[in-house]
Amino acid sequence: MTGLGTLARLALRRNRWFYLAWILGMAAVAPATAAAYETIVGPLGGTGALDLLAGNPTMRAMLGPPYDLTSPGPFTVWRVGTFMATVAGIMAVLGVVRVSRADEEEGRTELLRSGVVGRHAPLTAAVLVGLAACAVLGLLVAAGMVAAGEPVQGSVAFGAGSALVPAVFVGVGAVTAQVTSSARAARGLGLAVLGAAYLLRAVADAAPDGSATRALAWLSPVQWMALVHPYGDERWWVLLLPATLTALLVAAAFALEARRDHGAGLWAVRAGRDRAAPSLLSVGGLVRRLQRGSLLGWLVGLGVFALGMGSLSGSFDTMLEQIPVLETMLRRLGQGAEQLVDAFFVALLGVVAVLVAVLAVQLWQRLAAEEHRGHAELLLATAVPRARLATAYLVVAAVGSTAASALFGALLGLPESLSQGDVAPMLGSLGGALVLAPGALLVLGIAVLLHGWLPRLAWLVWAVVGWSLFMVWVGSLLGLPDWLVRLTPWAVLPALPVEEMDWAPVLSVTAAALVLMALGVWGYSRRDLRLP
């Protein structure tokens, strides 16, 4: 492991802002939720309503099975614990791939290995930095919960689970970095594993008590933190599951690295065609081909998630009859909807609208990656104007994100339409998704503007996305000022079908997005390229 200390410090230095943004954002959610417990749970007015809420299959699929909702600590674990574990898993996968496979793909690892560096030192540095980030997250979660007045023992269990669950996905990212031959494929495979674990948890948690399906929850790493039962009868032995799996995955990653060539993956890259397809003769065709895999993966993931969540909407009417006061709480998420199903659709569409913005920004920032690797320079050395190249990436990002919104909205309402024999629920959710699409376009416009004029500050768009996700997920439940909660690109857009359609804000946000995009493309045409 010669040079491990130097490589670890280098990885930490280059990725400190990446990890810091993720950690601080997630660490603030848990104590804020605990501090607002009375505001959130107060409308339920009694343990009877809480017991009915805990047994509802829809709520269990969304948030997991609660074991105690009568005190702030376990309620926080139920309300945001699984969400935090999943988001932290995303951080872990992206972080490890960023330091390992991405650096190898861009040639940095080869330069480092030309010196006195051990064969496994770069991967070890990536894993150590990722595990350290998870540990810091766990410490901050525990400290924040103690500061919020929760018991120390339960807070330690909560923090340990919040650290060890994403540590599993540090191992997942390390393995996928060895299996695939590109950072893009490694990220996609790692996030697919995380998505499958979340879906398995949702299916298992929605199953009736005592059924064999419920036992499948133990196979999902994102569920293990909740299964520790922080602030209850803590089951410390459950923490051995993520710790053991992390060790096995990391060991597997090192074993796989020893069996592959530098720059290659265990999955052999398929040979290309003898002749390029006619579509690759244009810049737009080339960009669509480069983005095809990422966009398809997002569409499949959002489609499966939409069908899964839509199939659970049938139990809302029953839950509304059992817990009438629950309507007050769900109205905060559902923009004041009178029908619980509508509130559910509005709340879910609000969260997915932010995820669609993530897709749009990710597709657009592929241009920055191509520019950094020198590929964009090769294209621009021909007769391709800069504006045409930027517009090609912009069109894919805008059209792809809008199509993702439409697909999710349609599939979300499809189960309800099939059960009622009426197309109205599907059209309603489709309209609700499409009317929120300009918000994602506005975020995309910010990303284009930053890349065109201030490429070194392109990360600021992720601050907008993170803030919006926090406000949508928990901001409305924490009793924050309405002006603060509504300080997102989607705030002025109508929440269909709860609110009446208003074209003025939709057209205004769309126009603002187009102006930002045009300014960004203009700036890209005038500035110097950022060369590798």
C-alpha positions as CSV (number, residue, x, y, z in Angstrom):
1,M,0.0,0.0,0.0
2,T,2.8,2.4,-0.8
3,G,1.6,5.9,-1.2
4,L,-1.8,5.3,0.4
5,G,-1.7,8.3,2.7
6,T,-0.8,10.6,-0.1
7,L,-3.5,9.3,-2.4
8,A,-6.1,9.4,0.4
9,R,-5.3,13.1,1.1
10,L,-5.4,13.8,-2.6
11,A,-8.8,12.1,-3.0
12,L,-10.1,14.0,0.1
13,R,-8.8,17.3,-1.2
14,R,-10.3,16.9,-4.7
15,N,-13.7,15.7,-3.4
16,R,-14.2,17.6,-0.2
17,W,-16.9,19.9,-1.5
18,F,-18.8,17.0,-3.1
19,Y,-18.9,15.0,0.2
20,L,-19.5,18.1,2.3
21,A,-22.6,19.2,0.4
22,W,-24.2,15.7,0.6
23,I,-23.3,15.2,4.3
24,L,-24.5,18.6,5.6
25,G,-27.7,18.4,3.6
26,M,-28.6,15.0,5.0
27,A,-27.4,15.6,8.5
28,A,-29.8,18.5,8.9
29,V,-32.9,16.5,8.0
30,A,-33.1,14.2,11.0
31,P,-32.8,16.8,13.9
32,A,-35.1,19.2,12.1
33,T,-37.8,16.5,11.8
34,A,-37.4,15.6,15.5
35,A,-37.6,19.2,16.5
36,A,-40.9,19.6,14.6
37,Y,-42.5,16.4,15.9
38,E,-45.4,18.2,17.7
39,T,-46.1,20.2,14.6
40,I,-46.1,17.1,12.4
41,V,-48.0,14.7,14.6
42,G,-50.2,17.1,16.5
43,P,-53.1,16.9,14.0
44,L,-53.3,13.1,14.4
45,G,-54.5,13.6,18.0
46,G,-53.9,10.3,19.6
47,T,-52.2,6.9,19.5
48,G,-55.2,5.2,17.9
49,A,-54.8,7.3,14.7
50,L,-51.0,6.6,14.8
51,D,-51.6,2.9,15.1
52,L,-53.9,2.9,12.1
53,L,-51.3,5.0,10.2
54,A,-48.6,2.5,11.1
55,G,-50.6,-0.4,9.7
56,N,-51.5,1.2,6.4
57,P,-49.7,-0.7,3.5
58,T,-49.3,2.5,1.4
59,M,-47.5,4.4,4.2
60,R,-45.4,1.4,5.0
61,A,-44.3,1.0,1.4
62,M,-43.4,4.7,1.2
63,L,-41.7,5.1,4.5
64,G,-41.2,1.6,6.0
65,P,-42.9,-0.1,9.0
66,P,-42.9,2.1,12.1
67,Y,-42.4,0.5,15.5
68,D,-43.3,3.6,17.7
69,L,-44.8,6.9,16.5
70,T,-45.5,8.3,20.0
71,S,-42.1,10.0,20.5
72,P,-39.9,12.1,18.3
73,G,-36.9,9.7,18.0
74,P,-38.6,6.7,16.4
75,F,-40.9,8.9,14.4
76,T,-37.9,10.6,12.9
77,V,-36.4,7.2,12.0
78,W,-39.6,6.2,10.3
79,R,-40.3,9.5,8.5
80,V,-36.8,10.3,7.1
81,G,-34.5,7.4,8.1
82,T,-35.0,5.2,5.0
83,F,-35.0,8.3,2.8
84,M,-31.7,9.4,4.3
85,A,-30.2,5.9,4.0
86,T,-31.1,5.8,0.3
87,V,-29.8,9.2,-0.5
88,A,-26.6,8.4,1.4
89,G,-26.3,5.3,-0.7
90,I,-26.4,7.5,-3.8
91,M,-23.6,9.6,-2.3
92,A,-21.5,6.5,-1.6
93,V,-21.8,5.0,-5.1
94,L,-21.1,8.3,-6.8
95,G,-18.2,9.2,-4.5
96,V,-16.4,5.9,-4.9
97,V,-16.8,5.7,-8.6
98,R,-15.7,9.3,-8.9
99,V,-12.4,8.6,-7.2
100,S,-11.7,5.2,-8.6
101,R,-13.1,4.4,-12.1
102,A,-13.6,8.0,-13.2
103,D,-9.9,8.8,-12.4
104,E,-8.8,5.7,-14.1
105,E,-10.9,6.5,-17.2
106,E,-9.4,10.0,-17.4
107,G,-5.8,8.8,-17.0
108,R,-5.1,10.2,-13.6
109,T,-4.6,6.7,-12.0
110,E,-2.1,5.8,-14.7
111,L,0.0,8.9,-13.9
112,L,-0.1,8.1,-10.2
113,R,0.9,4.5,-10.8
114,S,3.9,5.6,-12.8
115,G,5.4,6.7,-9.5
116,V,6.0,4.6,-6.4
117,V,2.4,3.6,-5.7
118,G,1.0,0.2,-4.6
119,R,-1.3,-1.6,-7.1
120,H,-4.3,-1.4,-4.8
121,A,-3.5,2.0,-3.2
122,P,-5.8,4.1,-5.5
123,L,-8.8,1.9,-4.8
124,T,-8.0,1.7,-1.1
125,A,-7.9,5.5,-1.0
126,A,-11.3,5.8,-2.7
127,V,-12.8,3.3,-0.3
128,L,-11.3,4.9,2.8
129,V,-12.5,8.4,1.8
130,G,-16.0,7.0,1.1
131,L,-16.1,5.2,4.4
132,A,-14.9,8.3,6.2
133,A,-17.7,10.4,4.7
134,C,-20.2,7.8,5.9
135,A,-18.7,7.9,9.4
136,V,-18.9,11.7,9.5
137,L,-22.5,11.5,8.4
138,G,-23.3,9.1,11.2
139,L,-21.6,11.2,13.8
140,L,-23.4,14.4,12.7
141,V,-26.8,12.6,12.7
142,A,-26.1,11.2,16.2
143,A,-24.9,14.6,17.5
144,G,-27.9,16.4,15.9
145,M,-30.4,14.1,17.5
146,V,-28.8,14.5,20.9
147,A,-28.8,18.2,20.4
148,A,-32.6,18.0,19.6
149,G,-33.1,16.4,23.0
150,E,-33.3,12.7,22.1
151,P,-31.7,9.9,24.2
152,V,-28.0,9.3,23.6
153,Q,-28.3,5.5,23.2
154,G,-30.9,5.8,20.5
155,S,-29.1,8.6,18.8
156,V,-25.9,6.5,18.7
157,A,-27.9,3.6,17.1
158,F,-29.5,6.0,14.6
159,G,-26.1,7.5,13.7
160,A,-24.4,4.1,13.4
161,G,-27.1,2.8,11.1
162,S,-26.9,6.0,9.0
163,A,-23.2,5.4,8.6
164,L,-23.1,1.6,8.0
165,V,-25.9,1.4,5.5
166,P,-24.3,3.8,3.0
167,A,-21.0,2.0,3.7
168,V,-22.5,-1.0,2.0
169,F,-22.9,1.0,-1.1
170,V,-19.3,2.2,-0.9
171,G,-18.6,-1.5,-1.4
172,V,-21.1,-1.7,-4.2
173,G,-19.5,1.2,-6.0
174,A,-16.0,-0.3,-5.5
175,V,-17.2,-3.6,-7.1
176,T,-19.0,-1.9,-10.0
177,A,-15.9,0.1,-10.7
178,Q,-14.1,-3.2,-11.4
179,V,-16.8,-4.9,-13.3
180,T,-17.5,-2.1,-15.8
181,S,-15.1,-0.4,-18.2
182,S,-16.4,3.2,-17.7
183,A,-17.4,5.5,-14.9
184,R,-20.8,6.0,-16.5
185,A,-21.6,2.3,-16.5
186,A,-20.2,1.9,-13.0
187,R,-22.5,4.6,-11.7
188,G,-25.5,3.2,-13.5
189,L,-24.9,-0.3,-12.2
190,G,-24.4,0.8,-8.7
191,L,-27.5,3.0,-8.6
192,A,-29.5,0.2,-10.2
193,V,-28.5,-2.1,-7.3
194,L,-29.6,0.7,-4.9
195,G,-32.9,1.1,-6.7
196,A,-33.5,-2.6,-6.6
197,A,-32.8,-2.7,-2.8
198,Y,-35.3,0.2,-2.3
199,L,-38.0,-1.5,-4.4
200,L,-37.5,-4.7,-2.6
201,R,-37.9,-2.9,0.7
202,A,-41.1,-1.2,-0.5
203,V,-42.7,-4.5,-1.7
204,A,-41.8,-6.3,1.5
205,D,-43.0,-3.5,3.8
206,A,-46.3,-3.2,2.0
207,A,-47.0,-7.0,2.5
208,P,-49.4,-8.1,5.3
209,D,-47.9,-9.0,8.7
210,G,-46.9,-12.6,8.9
211,S,-46.5,-13.2,5.2
212,A,-43.4,-14.6,3.7
213,T,-42.9,-11.5,1.6
214,R,-42.4,-9.4,4.8
215,A,-39.2,-11.4,5.5
216,L,-37.7,-10.0,2.2
217,A,-37.1,-6.7,4.0
218,W,-34.1,-8.3,5.7
219,L,-32.5,-8.7,2.3
220,S,-32.6,-5.0,1.6
221,P,-29.6,-3.0,2.9
222,V,-31.6,0.3,3.0
223,Q,-33.9,-1.3,5.6
224,W,-31.2,-2.4,8.0
225,M,-30.9,1.0,9.8
226,A,-34.6,0.9,10.7
227,L,-34.4,-2.7,11.7
228,V,-32.0,-1.7,14.4
229,H,-35.0,0.0,16.1
230,P,-33.2,3.2,17.4
231,Y,-35.0,4.8,20.4
232,G,-36.8,1.5,21.0
233,D,-35.5,-1.9,22.1
234,E,-32.2,-1.4,20.1
235,R,-31.1,-4.5,18.3
236,W,-27.4,-3.8,18.0
237,W,-26.6,-7.1,16.4
238,V,-28.4,-5.9,13.2
239,L,-25.5,-3.5,12.6
240,L,-23.4,-6.6,11.9
241,L,-25.3,-7.1,8.7
242,P,-24.1,-3.9,6.9
243,A,-20.7,-4.1,8.5
244,T,-20.2,-7.7,7.3
245,L,-21.6,-7.1,3.8
246,T,-19.4,-4.0,3.4
247,A,-16.3,-6.0,4.3
248,L,-17.2,-8.7,1.8
249,L,-17.9,-6.3,-1.0
250,V,-14.7,-4.4,-0.4
251,A,-12.7,-7.6,-0.4
252,A,-14.4,-8.7,-3.6
253,A,-13.5,-5.3,-5.2
254,F,-9.8,-5.9,-4.4
255,A,-10.0,-9.4,-5.7
256,L,-11.6,-8.3,-8.9
257,E,-9.1,-5.5,-9.4
258,A,-6.3,-8.0,-9.2
259,R,-7.9,-10.0,-12.1
260,R,-8.4,-7.2,-14.6
261,D,-6.2,-5.0,-16.8
262,H,-5.7,-1.4,-16.0
263,G,-8.3,0.7,-17.9
264,A,-10.5,-2.4,-18.6
265,G,-13.4,-4.0,-16.8
266,L,-14.3,-7.6,-16.2
267,W,-17.2,-7.1,-18.6
268,A,-15.6,-7.0,-22.0
269,V,-16.6,-4.1,-24.2
270,R,-18.6,-5.3,-27.2
271,A,-17.1,-4.8,-30.6
272,G,-18.7,-2.0,-32.6
273,R,-20.1,-2.1,-36.1
274,D,-17.8,-2.1,-39.1
275,R,-19.6,1.0,-40.3
276,A,-21.2,3.7,-38.3
277,A,-25.0,4.2,-38.4
278,P,-26.2,7.0,-40.6
279,S,-27.6,8.8,-37.5
280,L,-24.0,9.4,-36.3
281,L,-23.3,11.6,-39.2
282,S,-24.9,14.5,-37.3
283,V,-24.0,16.0,-34.0
284,G,-27.5,15.5,-32.7
285,G,-27.3,11.8,-33.6
286,L,-24.0,11.4,-31.9
287,V,-25.3,13.1,-28.7
288,R,-28.4,11.0,-28.7
289,R,-26.3,7.9,-29.0
290,L,-24.1,8.9,-26.1
291,Q,-27.0,9.7,-23.8
292,R,-29.2,6.8,-24.8
293,G,-28.2,4.5,-22.0
294,S,-28.6,7.0,-19.2
295,L,-31.9,8.2,-20.4
296,L,-33.2,4.7,-20.9
297,G,-32.1,3.7,-17.4
298,W,-33.9,6.7,-15.9
299,L,-37.1,6.0,-17.8
300,V,-37.2,2.4,-16.7
301,G,-36.5,3.3,-13.1
302,L,-39.2,6.0,-13.0
303,G,-41.7,3.8,-14.8
304,V,-41.3,0.9,-12.3
305,F,-41.5,3.3,-9.4
306,A,-44.6,5.0,-10.8
307,L,-46.4,1.7,-11.3
308,G,-45.4,0.6,-7.8
309,M,-46.6,3.8,-6.1
310,G,-49.8,4.0,-8.3
311,S,-50.8,0.5,-7.3
312,L,-50.9,1.5,-3.7
313,S,-53.3,4.4,-4.1
314,G,-56.3,2.1,-3.7
315,S,-55.9,1.9,0.1
316,F,-56.1,5.7,0.6
317,D,-59.9,5.9,0.8
318,T,-59.9,3.3,3.5
319,M,-57.2,5.1,5.4
320,L,-59.1,8.4,5.1
321,E,-62.2,6.9,6.7
322,Q,-60.1,5.4,9.5
323,I,-58.1,8.5,10.3
324,P,-60.0,11.6,9.2
325,V,-57.5,13.9,10.9
326,L,-54.7,12.5,8.8
327,E,-56.1,14.7,6.0
328,T,-54.6,17.7,7.7
329,M,-51.1,16.4,7.7
330,L,-51.3,15.1,4.1
331,R,-52.8,18.4,2.9
332,R,-49.4,20.0,3.8
333,L,-47.8,17.7,1.3
334,G,-50.7,17.7,-1.2
335,Q,-51.3,21.4,-1.5
336,G,-54.6,21.3,0.4
337,A,-56.2,18.4,-1.5
338,E,-59.6,17.3,-0.2
339,Q,-59.2,13.8,-1.6
340,L,-56.3,11.7,-0.1
341,V,-55.5,10.1,-3.4
342,D,-55.1,13.5,-5.0
343,A,-52.9,14.6,-2.1
344,F,-50.8,11.5,-2.6
345,F,-50.4,12.1,-6.3
346,V,-49.5,15.8,-5.8
347,A,-47.0,15.1,-3.1
348,L,-45.3,12.3,-5.1
349,L,-45.3,14.3,-8.3
350,G,-43.6,17.2,-6.4
351,V,-40.8,14.9,-5.3
352,V,-40.4,13.3,-8.7
353,A,-40.4,16.7,-10.4
354,V,-37.1,17.4,-8.5
355,L,-35.7,14.0,-9.6
356,V,-36.6,14.9,-13.2
357,A,-34.5,18.0,-12.8
358,V,-31.6,15.8,-11.6
359,L,-32.0,13.9,-14.9
360,A,-32.0,17.1,-16.9
361,V,-28.9,18.5,-15.3
362,Q,-27.1,15.1,-15.5
363,L,-27.8,14.9,-19.3
364,W,-26.7,18.4,-19.9
365,Q,-23.5,18.1,-17.8
366,R,-22.3,15.3,-20.1
367,L,-21.2,18.2,-22.3
368,A,-18.9,19.4,-19.5
369,A,-17.5,15.9,-19.2
370,E,-16.8,15.6,-22.9
371,E,-15.2,19.0,-22.9
372,H,-13.0,18.1,-20.0
373,R,-11.9,14.9,-21.7
374,G,-11.0,16.7,-24.9
375,H,-13.7,15.0,-26.9
376,A,-15.6,18.2,-27.5
377,E,-12.4,19.8,-28.8
378,L,-12.2,17.1,-31.5
379,L,-15.7,17.8,-32.7
380,L,-15.3,21.6,-32.6
381,A,-12.1,21.3,-34.7
382,T,-14.3,20.3,-37.6
383,A,-17.1,22.5,-39.1
384,V,-19.3,22.0,-36.1
385,P,-20.2,25.4,-34.4
386,R,-20.2,25.5,-30.6
387,A,-23.9,26.6,-30.5
388,R,-24.9,23.5,-32.5
389,L,-23.0,21.2,-30.1
390,A,-24.4,22.8,-27.0
391,T,-27.9,22.8,-28.5
392,A,-27.7,19.1,-29.2
393,Y,-27.0,18.3,-25.6
394,L,-29.6,20.8,-24.5
395,V,-32.3,19.3,-26.7
396,V,-31.7,15.8,-25.3
397,A,-31.8,17.1,-21.7
398,A,-35.0,19.1,-22.2
399,V,-36.9,16.6,-24.3
400,G,-35.7,13.6,-22.2
401,S,-36.6,15.2,-18.9
402,T,-40.0,16.2,-20.2
403,A,-40.6,12.7,-21.5
404,A,-39.7,11.3,-18.2
405,S,-42.2,13.5,-16.5
406,A,-44.9,12.5,-18.9
407,L,-44.1,8.8,-18.5
408,F,-44.1,8.9,-14.7
409,G,-47.4,10.9,-14.6
410,A,-49.2,8.5,-17.0
411,L,-48.0,5.3,-15.2
412,L,-48.7,6.7,-11.8
413,G,-52.4,7.1,-12.5
414,L,-52.7,4.0,-14.7
415,P,-53.5,1.5,-11.8
416,E,-56.2,3.8,-10.5
417,S,-57.7,4.2,-14.0
418,L,-57.7,0.4,-14.5
419,S,-59.5,-0.2,-11.2
420,Q,-62.1,2.5,-11.9
421,G,-62.5,1.8,-15.6
422,D,-62.0,5.5,-16.2
423,V,-59.1,7.2,-17.9
424,A,-59.6,10.4,-15.8
425,P,-57.1,9.5,-13.0
426,M,-54.4,8.7,-15.5
427,L,-55.0,11.9,-17.5
428,G,-55.1,13.9,-14.2
429,S,-51.7,12.6,-13.0
430,L,-50.3,13.0,-16.5
431,G,-51.4,16.7,-16.5
432,G,-50.0,17.2,-13.0
433,A,-46.6,15.9,-14.1
434,L,-46.4,17.9,-17.3
435,V,-47.4,21.1,-15.7
436,L,-44.4,20.7,-13.3
437,A,-42.0,20.1,-16.2
438,P,-41.2,23.8,-16.7
439,G,-39.7,23.8,-13.2
440,A,-37.1,21.2,-14.3
441,L,-36.5,23.2,-17.5
442,L,-35.8,26.3,-15.3
443,V,-33.2,24.3,-13.3
444,L,-31.8,23.1,-16.6
445,G,-31.6,26.7,-17.8
446,I,-29.6,27.6,-14.6
447,A,-27.2,24.8,-15.4
448,V,-26.8,25.9,-19.0
449,L,-26.2,29.6,-17.9
450,L,-23.6,28.6,-15.4
451,H,-21.8,26.3,-17.8
452,G,-21.8,28.9,-20.5
453,W,-20.5,31.8,-18.5
454,L,-19.2,30.5,-15.1
455,P,-18.3,26.8,-15.7
456,R,-16.3,26.7,-12.4
457,L,-19.5,27.4,-10.5
458,A,-21.6,24.8,-12.3
459,W,-22.0,23.0,-9.0
460,L,-24.4,25.7,-7.8
461,V,-27.2,24.1,-9.7
462,W,-27.0,21.1,-7.4
463,A,-27.5,23.4,-4.4
464,V,-30.8,24.5,-6.1
465,V,-31.8,20.9,-6.6
466,G,-30.8,19.9,-3.0
467,W,-32.7,22.8,-1.5
468,S,-35.8,22.0,-3.5
469,L,-35.7,18.4,-2.6
470,F,-35.5,19.2,1.1
471,M,-38.4,21.7,0.9
472,V,-40.6,19.3,-1.0
473,W,-39.8,16.3,1.2
474,V,-39.9,17.7,4.7
475,G,-40.1,21.5,4.4
476,S,-43.9,21.7,4.4
477,L,-44.1,19.4,7.4
478,L,-41.6,21.3,9.6
479,G,-43.8,24.4,10.1
480,L,-41.3,26.6,8.1
481,P,-42.6,29.9,6.8
482,D,-44.6,29.5,3.6
483,W,-42.4,31.9,1.7
484,L,-39.4,29.8,2.5
485,V,-41.0,26.5,1.6
486,R,-42.2,28.0,-1.7
487,L,-38.7,29.3,-2.6
488,T,-38.2,26.7,-5.3
489,P,-38.5,26.7,-9.2
490,W,-41.8,24.8,-8.9
491,A,-43.5,27.0,-6.3
492,V,-45.5,29.1,-8.7
493,L,-46.7,26.2,-10.9
494,P,-50.2,24.9,-10.3
495,A,-50.5,21.6,-8.5
496,L,-53.0,19.6,-10.6
497,P,-55.6,18.2,-9.9
498,V,-55.8,20.1,-6.6
499,E,-55.5,23.6,-8.1
500,E,-57.1,25.1,-11.2
501,M,-55.0,25.2,-14.3
502,D,-53.3,28.6,-14.7
503,W,-51.3,29.0,-17.9
504,A,-49.7,32.3,-16.8
505,P,-47.1,30.9,-14.4
506,V,-46.5,27.8,-16.7
507,L,-45.7,30.0,-19.6
508,S,-43.7,32.5,-17.5
509,V,-41.4,29.8,-16.0
510,T,-41.0,28.2,-19.5
511,A,-40.1,31.5,-21.0
512,A,-37.6,32.2,-18.2
513,A,-36.1,28.8,-18.8
514,L,-35.7,29.4,-22.5
515,V,-34.1,32.8,-21.9
516,L,-31.5,31.3,-19.5
517,M,-30.8,28.5,-22.0
518,A,-30.3,31.0,-24.8
519,L,-28.0,33.1,-22.7
520,G,-26.0,30.0,-21.7
521,V,-25.6,28.8,-25.2
522,W,-24.5,32.3,-26.2
523,G,-21.9,32.3,-23.4
524,Y,-20.6,28.9,-24.4
525,S,-20.1,30.1,-27.9
526,R,-17.9,33.0,-26.7
527,R,-15.8,31.6,-23.8
528,D,-12.6,29.5,-24.0
529,L,-12.9,25.7,-23.7
530,R,-12.0,24.1,-20.5
531,L,-9.3,21.7,-21.7
532,P,-8.1,18.6,-19.7
